[in-house]
């Protein structure tokens, strides 16, 4: 430990050290890493030193930015590298790109790029780490319009299992570049990435909230509507059990409600108004739709900022019908014993197309992404897990069999990794794992084990 601390600018902490618990803490508190050592990396050289030390000692390595996904992969032992100190954004407005360091959050990127009239392909929660989100795919607010965030990565700086810092692009290290964009931290610790930015300053967006008594009508109308909208329209629908707490407005406090979230990239706000008219005609109890600066787009989902404990699960679905809607309402509606957030995110559009530079993201044929989240302060694991299992079993007839890596945070997340990829791509990933991490040092994650590797780039 001492020889590692001498080579690292940031802290190196063992369980007995002051600051250890704060360093390993993340946004998700359901489960946390408890490593033998946690290294607070302040620069790429710190990451290199930590990876080399772990390799020499035969220890596994995990990496944590904001800790949103740690409930899926939290483990005992090994070396945990935290990247929050590596926070920087370099903007090239003329090229329409940005370089983003490993520990940077999306809200920091958004603030910097908005000054140039540009926007990244960030998600619904601006405080999520930009790099980890992107490496897992990155389902953005405007992904139906532009594709996955990983589709717009130009280059990556990565420390591989041999301790080397590499810069990889389509022209330099194309196999590793392909694997990292979708394979997350299985092939190394990314210390920075160069991404495309979109010419977006405003969007038409907000939320329509309906009483649960209209749930069947809202879901039915939404599914018919989603089948007709252009790729400029990005949306989701969620059935939400709201807690009975003062922070929730009185009309919705302690109730089930249906939320339709809208993010329309059409330049003319009038186009967005016309597109949402069939949904508005149902009569929402709350309507926040309007022109919105992209820097304020986090208000659409209004995701929690404070750390919390939750169990979640995900599945990719095909086209849905009234029977599927009824299954959701029966198992997650007002009479369900466990309170949930059950959300359907509309896919398709540019998400269904391969990008100009291919990557490892699979399941592009799915029409919807299902995500179910249950807060542990409102129910415990013994209640939540069977309830989630019942929901996924009921929706199995509409499932494509795939899952989305960034939303795999439930009980079986680490055993379901294969389902995030197409079969041929998964075989390629295991082969590349055998080349770049044959000892599977990077295994405190959604792990892809080494297979029979191809020739190195």
Residue pairs with C-beta under 8 A, 6 or more apart in sequence:
1 12
1 14
1 37
3 53
4 12
4 37
4 39
4 49
4 50
4 53
5 12
7 45
7 46
7 49
8 39
8 41
8 42
8 46
8 49
8 50
9 42
9 43
9 45
9 46
10 39
10 40
10 41
10 42
10 43
10 46
10 85
11 19
11 23
11 38
11 39
11 40
12 37
12 38
12 39
12 40
13 19
13 20
13 23
13 37
13 38
13 39
13 40
14 20
14 36
14 37
15 34
15 36
20 38
23 38
23 40
23 82
24 32
24 33
24 34
24 35
24 38
24 64
24 80
24 82
25 32
25 67
25 307
26 32
26 64
26 66
26 67
26 68
26 70
26 307
27 66
27 67
27 68
27 127
27 307
27 308
28 67
28 68
28 69
28 70
28 71
28 307
28 308
28 309
28 310
28 409
29 71
29 307
29 308
29 309
30 71
30 309
30 310
30 311
30 376
31 70
31 71
31 74
32 67
32 70
32 74
33 62
33 64
33 70
33 73
33 74
33 75
33 80
33 444
34 74
34 75
34 76
34 77
35 62
35 75
35 76
35 77
35 78
35 79
35 80
36 59
36 77
36 78
36 79
37 59
37 79
37 80
38 79
38 80
38 81
38 82
39 46
39 49
39 50
39 79
39 80
39 81
39 82
40 46
40 82
40 84
40 85
41 47
41 50
41 81
41 82
41 83
41 85
41 86
41 102
42 85
42 86
43 86
44 86
44 157
44 159
44 165
44 191
44 192
46 81
47 81
47 83
47 102
47 159
47 165
47 189
47 191
48 159
48 163
48 164
48 165
49 163
50 61
50 79
50 81
51 61
51 81
51 159
51 160
51 161
51 163
51 188
51 189
51 441
52 163
53 59
53 79
54 60
54 61
54 78
54 79
54 441
55 161
55 162
55 163
55 439
55 441
59 77
59 78
59 79
59 441
60 75
60 77
60 78
60 79
60 440
60 441
60 442
60 443
60 444
61 78
61 79
61 80
61 81
61 189
61 441
61 442
61 443
61 444
62 73
62 75
62 78
62 79
62 80
62 81
62 185
62 442
62 444
62 445
63 80
63 81
63 82
63 83
63 132
63 185
63 189
63 442
63 445
64 70
64 80
64 81
64 82
64 83
65 82
65 83
65 84
65 102
65 103
65 129
65 131
65 132
66 84
66 105
66 127
66 128
66 129
66 132
68 125
68 128
68 129
68 132
69 132
69 136
69 406
69 408
69 409
69 446
71 309
71 310
71 311
71 409
72 408
72 409
72 410
72 413
72 414
72 446
73 413
73 414
73 444
73 445
73 446
75 444
78 444
80 444
81 189
82 103
83 101
83 102
83 103
83 129
83 131
83 189
83 191
84 103
85 103
86 101
86 102
86 103
86 104
86 191
86 192
87 101
87 103
87 104
87 105
87 108
88 99
88 100
88 101
88 104
89 98
89 99
89 100
89 101
89 104
89 108
89 109
89 112
89 113
90 98
90 99
91 97
91 98
91 112
91 113
91 115
91 116
91 118
92 98
92 99
93 116
93 118
96 118
96 196
96 197
96 199
97 154
97 194
97 195
97 196
97 197
98 109
98 112
98 113
98 118
98 120
98 194
98 195
98 197
99 192
99 193
99 194
100 109
100 130
100 131
100 192
100 193
100 194
100 195
101 131
101 191
101 192
102 131
102 189
102 190
102 191
102 192
103 129
103 131
104 129
104 130
104 131
105 126
105 127
105 128
105 129
105 130
106 120
106 122
106 123
106 125
106 126
106 127
106 128
106 129
106 130
106 133
107 126
107 127
107 298
108 130
109 120
109 122
109 130
110 119
110 120
110 122
110 126
110 294
110 295
110 297
111 295
113 119
113 120
113 197
114 201
114 293
114 294
114 295
116 197
117 199
117 201
118 197
118 198
118 199
118 200
118 201
119 142
119 197
119 198
119 200
119 201
119 294
120 130
120 149
120 195
120 197
120 198
121 138
121 140
121 141
121 142
121 143
121 146
121 147
121 148
121 149
121 152
121 195
121 196
121 198
122 128
122 130
122 133
122 140
122 141
122 149
122 297
123 133
123 138
123 139
123 140
123 141
123 149
124 141
124 261
124 298
124 300
124 301
124 303
125 298
125 301
125 303
126 297
126 298
127 305
130 193
131 190
131 192
131 193
132 184
132 185
133 149
133 406
134 149
134 150
134 153
134 181
134 193
134 195
135 150
135 180
135 181
135 182
135 183
135 184
135 185
135 190
136 150
136 182
136 184
136 405
136 406
136 446
137 148
137 149
137 150
137 182
137 361
137 404
137 405
137 406
138 148
138 149
138 150
138 406
139 148
139 149
139 345
139 351
139 369
139 404
139 406
140 146
140 148
140 149
141 203
141 205
141 234
141 263
141 297
141 300
142 198
142 200
142 203
142 234
142 263
142 265
143 149
143 234
143 349
143 350
143 351
144 231
144 232
144 233
144 234
144 346
144 347
144 348
144 349
144 350
144 351
145 231
145 232
145 234
145 265
145 349
145 350
146 152
146 198
146 265
146 350
147 350
147 351
147 353
147 355
148 351
148 355
148 359
148 361
149 195
150 181
150 182
150 359
150 361
151 181
151 350
151 355
151 356
151 357
151 359
151 361
152 195
152 196
152 355
153 181
153 193
153 194
153 195
153 196
153 359
154 169
154 194
154 195
154 196
155 167
155 168
155 169
155 177
155 193
155 194
156 167
156 168
156 169
156 177
156 180
156 181
156 190
156 192
156 193
156 194
157 165
157 166
157 167
157 190
157 191
157 192
157 193
158 165
158 166
158 168
158 176
158 180
158 187
158 188
158 189
158 190
158 191
159 165
159 166
159 188
159 189
159 191
160 166
160 176
160 187
160 188
160 436
160 437
161 188
161 436
161 437
161 438
161 439
161 441
161 442
165 191
166 173
166 176
166 188
167 173
168 174
168 176
168 177
168 180
169 177
170 177
170 357
173 457
174 457
175 432
175 435
175 454
175 456
175 457
176 187
176 188
176 432
176 436
176 457
177 357
178 358
178 359
178 360
178 428
179 186
179 187
179 360
179 428
179 429
179 432
179 433
179 436
180 187
180 188
180 190
181 359
181 360
181 361
182 359
182 360
182 361
182 362
182 405
182 420
182 421
182 425
183 360
183 429
183 432
183 448
184 405
184 445
184 446
185 442
185 445
186 429
186 433
186 437
186 442
186 445
186 446
186 447
186 448
187 432
187 433
187 436
187 437
187 442
188 436
188 437
188 442
189 442
200 265
200 294
201 293
201 294
202 291
202 292
202 293
202 294
203 263
203 264
203 265
203 272
203 291
203 292
203 294
203 297
204 262
204 263
204 264
204 266
204 269
204 271
204 272
204 273
204 289
204 290
204 291
204 292
205 261
205 262
205 263
205 264
205 272
205 289
205 290
205 292
205 297
205 300
206 261
206 262
206 287
206 288
206 289
206 290
206 292
206 299
206 300
207 259
207 260
207 261
207 262
207 286
207 287
207 288
207 289
207 300
207 301
207 302
208 259
208 260
208 262
208 276
208 279
208 280
208 284
208 286
208 287
208 288
208 289
209 252
209 257
209 258
209 259
209 260
209 284
209 285
209 286
209 287
210 218
210 257
210 258
210 259
210 260
210 282
210 283
210 284
210 285
211 255
211 257
211 258
211 285
212 239
212 255
212 256
212 257
212 258
212 333
212 334
214 258
214 282
214 283
215 239
215 256
215 258
215 329
215 333
216 322
216 325
216 326
216 329
217 282
218 237
218 258
218 260
218 279
218 282
219 237
219 258
219 325
219 328
219 329
220 322
220 325
221 278
221 279
221 282
222 235
222 237
222 260
222 279
223 320
223 321
223 325
225 278
225 279
226 235
226 346
227 319
229 235
229 275
230 275
231 348
231 349
231 350
232 264
232 265
232 266
232 271
233 262
233 264
233 265
233 266
233 272
233 275
234 262
234 263
234 264
234 265
234 346
234 349
235 260
235 261
235 262
235 263
235 346
236 260
236 261
236 343
236 344
236 345
236 346
237 258
237 259
237 260
237 261
237 343
237 344
238 258
238 259
238 261
238 341
238 342
238 343
238 344
239 256
239 257
239 258
239 328
239 329
239 332
239 333
239 340
239 341
239 342
239 343
240 256
240 257
240 258
240 259
240 341
240 342
241 256
241 332
241 336
241 339
241 340
241 341
241 378
242 248
242 252
242 253
242 254
242 255
242 256
242 257
243 253
243 254
243 339
243 378
244 253
244 254
245 253
246 253
248 254
251 285
251 286
252 285
252 286
256 333
256 334
257 285
260 279
260 284
261 300
261 301
262 272
262 276
262 289
262 300
263 297
263 300
264 271
264 272
264 275
264 276
266 272
266 275
269 290
269 291
272 289
273 289
276 289
280 287
280 289
288 299
292 299
292 300
308 375
308 377
309 375
309 376
309 377
310 373
310 374
310 375
310 376
310 409
311 373
311 374
311 376
311 381
311 384
311 385
311 388
311 409
311 410
311 411
312 371
312 372
312 373
312 374
312 407
312 409
312 410
313 371
313 372
313 388
313 392
313 409
313 410
313 411
314 369
314 370
314 371
314 372
314 403
314 404
314 407
314 408
314 409
314 410
315 369
315 370
315 392
315 395
315 399
315 402
315 403
316 347
316 363
316 366
316 368
316 369
316 370
316 399
316 400
316 401
316 402
316 403
316 404
317 324
317 344
317 366
317 367
317 368
317 369
317 370
317 395
317 398
317 399
317 400
318 366
318 367
318 368
318 398
318 399
318 400
319 367
319 398
320 344
320 367
320 368
320 398
321 398
324 395
324 397
324 398
327 391
327 394
327 395
328 342
328 391
328 395
330 336
330 394
331 387
331 390
331 391
331 394
332 340
332 342
332 372
332 391
336 387
337 383
337 387
338 374
338 378
338 379
338 383
338 384
338 387
339 374
339 375
339 378
339 379
340 372
340 373
340 374
340 387
340 391
341 371
341 372
341 373
341 374
342 370
342 371
342 372
342 391
343 370
343 371
343 372
343 373
344 368
344 369
344 370
345 368
345 369
345 371
346 367
346 368
347 366
347 367
347 368
347 369
348 367
351 364
352 364
352 365
353 364
354 364
360 421
360 425
360 428
360 429
361 421
362 402
362 420
362 421
362 422
362 425
362 426
363 400
363 402
363 403
363 404
363 420
363 421
363 422
365 400
366 400
366 402
369 404
369 407
370 395
371 407
372 388
372 391
372 392
374 384
374 387
374 388
376 384
379 387
381 411
385 410
385 411
388 410
388 411
392 399
401 419
402 419
402 420
403 416
403 419
403 420
404 420
405 417
405 420
405 446
408 416
408 417
408 420
408 446
413 446
414 446
414 447
417 446
417 447
417 448
418 426
420 446
421 429
426 448
427 451
428 454
429 448
430 448
430 449
430 450
430 451
430 452
431 451
431 452
431 453
431 454
432 453
432 454
433 440
433 448
433 449
433 450
433 451
433 453
434 450
434 451
434 452
434 453
435 453
435 454
435 455
435 456
436 456
437 450
438 450
438 453
439 450
440 447
440 449
440 450
443 449
